[in-house]
Amino acid sequence: MAKSILRLPRVKMRTGLSRATIYARMAQGTFPRQVSLGERAVGWLEEEIDEWLMRRIEQGRKVRQDRHPNGRLKAGRSEQPRGEG
């Protein structure tokens, strides 16, 4: 199966994240690592970006389901600190 590589502008567009946030999350281990395409070029595997996006969507939906209609967390639930995932 062919692998597609996304360059930074496409990754930013797909994720809605800034360059600084992408690199900060990579350093935290919460975002896919880039692959070297040459001496001065990097990219990200499209499949890994898609998987990361799906996990973020699932986590976001789970947090919403754990909340009361008034926006507060239901009893016994704890929210992940911001920036996780």
Secondary structure, DSSP 8 states (H G I E B T S, - for coil): ----EE-HHHHHHHH---HHHHHHHHHHT-S---EEEETTEEEEEHHHHHHHHHHHHHHHHHHHHTB-TTS-B-TT-----TT--
